C-alpha cells in the first residue's frame, strides 16, 4: 500500500543534535546577572548531590575585574615564558640562547631549574585567578562552593564544561594540593594545570545550532586557510600535507576565497584549519575583537561570519575549526577574545580550538601537526586529543604551551566515517 505522511511534528527526530552526547562529569556555570553580579553554579557526577538544594553562590567579584585578571594571566605567559630571555651574571643577553622557549617546541635540553621557576610563576598566577579572584569571598556559600569545586578539580580525567558568560583561559588555570612534591618538580607543577588534569570545553550559547543531521561526505572535506608567508621555518608544510591524506582538501589564501565559500549554503567541511596571523581591532567604547588575515591581509572576523552564514542557519556546515592564529596587541579587559569563535559556533561549527595567547610559530606548527594527524585518523574526540597533547608536550618536550590551547565547544566532536546505509 502507498503511504503518505501528512504530519511529522518531530521532523524525523533530526533536530535534536544536542541530545546525542553524554553529559560532562562536571559542569560549572558563571552567569553574569543584572548589576554586574556573577552567579556560580555547579553540577555533575563528580560533585555530591545536595538534599533539597544545589551548588550555587553569588560571588563578590565583578566581570571587569575577572576579565582584567585573565588578560594579566595571558600577558604573564608571554612575558615570563614565551619572551623569556636568559642573561649572564652581568645582565647581558646570552646570544646563543635568544628567547629559547619561543624558537623551538622541544625544551627538554633547556636547564630544568629555569623551566621550573618559570612554570611555578604561571601556576601561582593560574591558581590565584581561579580561587583568589573569581571565587574569592568569606561568606559561607562562596566558601562551600570553592571547597567543593577545588575537590572536584583535584581529581583526574574528568570531562569538564565551563558554561560561562565569562570567557577565561580555563586550561591555564590551576589547582594545587600544597604538597612538597608539587613545588619541587617540574612534573608536579605541570600536574597543577586544569588542562593537564581534565578534558575541558568552554560553552555559553543556548541551542547554538539545531538542524538536521547530515551524512558526512567521503572522503571527508577539510580546508587549509593560510597566509603562505607564515611559519616558513616551521613544520607548517607537513601540516598542509597531513591535511591532504585521505581527504578532499580545499586551500584558500585570500579573503575573497573565504567570503566566496562561506557564503555557499552547501559548504560542508569536517575540519577547517586556519594558519595565519591574528590581531585585535576595534573602537572605544566597543570591545576589540579578534580578526584573522590570510595572504592578502584583509581582515576576516566574527561579523563577517554572521553576514555570510546568517541566512544558512540549518545548512550542513558542521566543522571543527582549528584556529591556529597568533594574536598580539590588545591584552586588556576590553578585548573580546571569544567573538570569532562564538560566531563560528552560532552558525554551525561543532567547536573551535585555538590558543589563548600569542603562540610561538614553532610550537603552533608542532601542535597542529599532532592534532590534525590524530583527528583525521579518527583516533578520538577533539577533547580527548587536546588533553592528550597537553600532557604529551609537557612530558616529552617539557613545554607547558599545550595548556594554552582551549576548546570553545566541541569536546565531543570527532571525525566519523559514516556510510549512506549506516546513516
N, C-alpha and C positions, 0 to 999 in steps of 0.2 A: 504494500500500500504506500501511496505517496504521502509523505509527511510535510506539513508546512508549519513552521514555528511562528506563532502570531504574537507572542510576548516572551521576552527574555530579560527580566529585570536585573539578573546577575551579570548579564553580558558575558556569559560563559565563564564566570569567575576570573576573567582576565585582568580585572582592575584591582587586584589585591596583592601587588608585589611586595608590599611592606609586611605581609604575614608569612613570607617564605623563609625567614631566617630565625634562628633560635635567639632568645633574649640574651643580653650580656650578663656576665656574672655579677657585675657591679655597675649601677647607673647612678651618676652623680649629676644633679641639676643645679645650676646657678641662674635664677631668674631675676632680671632687673625690673623692679616694680616702680610705681609712681614715687616721685621724690628722690629717685636715685638709690632706693633701698635694694638690697640684694637678699633674696631668699634662697637658702640652700636646702636641697632635698637629697635623699639617698635611698636606694632600694636594691634588691637583688639577692641571690642565694649566698653571697659572700658576707652579708651582714645579718645579724639576728633579727628575726621578726619581732616587733613590739606589740604587746597586747593592747588593743584599743587605740593605738596611736601610730605615728610614723616617725622616721628620722627627718627632722625638719628644724631649721634655725634661721632667724632673721639676723643677718650679720651687721656689724657696726661700720665696716669699711664701705667706701663709695666707689663706683665704677672707675672714675677718673684716676683714683689712687691705684687701683689694681692695674689698669692699663699702663700707667706710668711705671709701676714696678716691673711689669712684664717687658716693657721696652728697655728698661735698665738691664734686665737679665740678658736680653738678646745682645745689647751693646757690650755687656761684660764678657760674653762669649767671644765676641770679635776682638775686644781689647786684650783680654787675659789669655786667650787661647789662639785664635786664628792669626792675630797680629803679633803673637809673642816673638820677641827678638832677644836672643842671648847676648850678653856683653861680657867683657873681660873684667879683671879686677879694677881697672881704671874707668869702667863705664863705657868702653869703646865697643862698637858693633863688631861682632865676630863675622868677618867677611865670608868665611866658609860655612856659615850657618845663618843665612838670611831667611827669616820667617820660616823656620823648619817645619812648623805644624801646618803651613798652608801650601807648601810646594810639593809635598808628597802625601800619599794616603797612608802608607805604611810607616808607623812611628816606632816600630819595635827596636830600631837601632838607636833611638834617642835616649838620653840619660833618664832613667826611671824616676829619680828623685825630682827632677824638674817637672816631669809629667805629673807626678803625684801632687806636687804643690799647686800646679795649675788646675788640675781636676778637683782637688779639695776645695778650692775657691769657688768653682762652679757648683759643687754640691751644696756648699753653705748658702749660696745665693738662691739656688733652686728650692731648698727646704724653707728658707725664710719667706719667699714669695708665697708658698702654699700655706704654711702654718702661722707665720708671724704677720703676714699682710692680709691675705684673703680670708683666713679663718681665725683671725685674732679676736679676742673678746674674753671677758671673765664671767659673763652670765652663764647660768647653769646649762641652758640649751646649747649654746655655742661650744662649751667645754665638752658636753656629751657628744655632740656631732663630731667635733675634732677628734675625740678619742676613738670613736667607732670607725671613722674614716682612716685614721692612722693605722689602726689594727687591720682593716681590710687591705689597705695598700701595702702593708708589710708582708702580705702573702706573696706567692709566686705564681705566674702563669695564668692570671685571670684575663678575661675579655672585659675591658673597661670602656664604658661610654660616658664621656663628659658631655651631657646635653645642656648646653650653656649659652646664654646671651653674651657671656664674656669669652672672647676668643683668646685663649692663652696657649703658650707652648707646653702643653701637658707632658709630653715625654721628657722634657728637660727639667721638670720639677722633681723633687727628691723627697725621700723619707729615709731616716736613719734609725738604727737601733742603739746608737751610742756605745757600741762595743769597741774595745781597743783594736780589734782586727779590722774594723771598718775604716778607721782613721789611719791605720798603719800600712795598708797595702793598696796598690792601685786597683786590683780586682775588687777589693772591698768597697772602694769608692765608686767603681762602675756599677756595682750592685745596688747603690742607693737610688739611681735614676729610675723613674717610673717606666721609661722606655726600655730599660733592661729587665724589669720585673714582669711587665704585662704587655698584652696587645691593647692598643689604645686608639680610640677614634673620637673626634670632636663632632658633635652634631648640634642642631639648634633649629633646623627647619621643621615645620609641621607638614606632613604629607608632601615632602619635597617633590616627589614625582610619582604620579599614579597613572599608569597607562597599560595598554595591552602588552602581554609578554610576546616576544618575537623569537623566532628560530635564528640563532646566530649564523652568519654566513660561514661557509667552509671553502677554502681556508679562512681563518679569521682576518679581518681587516684592521690594520694598525696604521698609525701615521707618525712621521717624523717632522716636526715643525721647528726649524732651527735657523740660527744665524750661522752661516758657514764659516765665519771668522772666529767663532768662539771655541776655545779649547783645542787648538791645533796640536799642542804638545801633550795632550792627554789621550785617554783611550776612547775618545768620542767616536772615532771611526769604527771601533769594534762594537760600540753600542749600535751604531747605524746598521752594521752588518747583522747583528743579532736580531734586529727588528725585521729583517727580511727572511729569516729562516722559517719556512713553513707557513708564511703569511702572505697576504696581499698588502704591500707597504706603499702608502701614499706619502710623497715627500713634498713639503711646502717650505718655501724660503722667503715669501713676501706676504705682506698684509693683504694684497688683493687676492691671493690664493686662499688665505684663511677666510676672508669675507665670502668669496665665491662658494666655498664648500660648507661653511657654517650656515649659509642661507638656504642650503639644499634640504628640503623636507625629508629626503630619503637618505641623509647622511647616517651611516651605520658603521661605527668603529667600535672595536672592543678595547683598544688601548691607544690613547692619544698622548704622545710624548712631546714635550716642549724642552728644547735645549737652546737657551738664549739668555740675554741679559734682561733684567727687570729693574724697575725703579718706581718710587712713589711720586705721584704728581697730584696737584690739586690746588685749590684756592681757599684761603681763610675766609669764613669760619668753617667751611666744609672740610671733612677729613680727607687727607691724602689717600689715594687708592693705588694699588699695585697695577702697573701696566707692564706688558712684555713687548719686546721688539724683535722681529726677525731681521734678515739681512738688509732689508730696505729701510729699517729704522722707524717705521710708522707704528705708533702706539696702538696696542690691542688690549682692551680691558674688559671688566665686567659689564659696563654699559654697552659695549659693542656686542657681547654675547646676548644680552637681553634684546637688543634691537634686531638681531638676526634670528633668534630662536623663539621669541615670544609667540609667534603665530604657529609654531610647530610643537605645541605643548605635548601632544601624545604621539610623537614620532618614535622611530626605532633607535634614536641616538642615546646609547646607554654605555658609554665607555668608562673605563678607569683612566683618569688623567694623571700622568706623572709630570708635574710642573717643575722641572729642574731649571729654574730661572733664578739666578742670583739677584739679590736686590740690596741696595745701599741707599744712603741719603737720609730720609726722614726716619727717625727711630723713636719718636716720642709717642705720647698717647693719642695724638691727632692722626696717626696713620691707621687706616682700616686695612689690616693685613688680610682679612678673610673675604673681602668683597668679590674678588675674581672667582675664588673657589665657590662661594655661595651661589653666584650666578650660574656657574657651570653645573652645579648640583640641581639648582632650581629648574634648569632647562634640560635635564636628562642624565647628567653624569652620575655614575654609581658612587664615585668618590674622587677626591683629589689628594694626591700625595706630593708633598713638597717641603723644602727647607724653611725653617723659621728664622734663619739668619742668612747673612751674605756668605754663601758656601764657597769654599775654595774649589776651583775647577778640577784640580787633580782628584780630590775626594768625590766630587759630584759625579764625575765620569765613572769612577770605580763603583760607586753605589748604584748608578743607573745600569751598568753592565750586569751586576749581580741580580738586581731586581728584575730587569727585563728578561734575562735568561730564565730565571726561575718561574716568573709569571707565565711566559709563553710556553714553558714546558708543563704547565698546569700542575705544578708541584704542590701548591697550597693556595689559601686565600691571601689577599693583599695584606691583611692584618698580621697573619702569621709570618709572611715573608718579611715584612718590615720589622717585626720583632726579632726574627732570627738574624737579620742583617745587622741590627743594632748590637746584638750580642756577639756576632761574628767579628765585626770590625773592632769591637772592644777587646775581645780575647786574642785574636790573631794579630791585628795591626796596632793594638794598644791605643786606639783612636776613638774618642767619645763622640765624634761628629755624627755618627749614625743616630744618636739620640735627638739630634736637631732636626730630623725629618719627622713630619707629623701627617696623620691621615685626617682629612676633613670628610667624614663619612667613609664608606667603602671598606670597613673592616672585614666584611664577609664577601666582598667582591672576588670573583675568580673567573678565569677563562674556561668556560665549559665547552666541551665538544659534544654538541647535540645534533643528531641526525634528524631529518624531517620526520621519519617514522616515530622516533622517540618523542618528539615534540607533540 
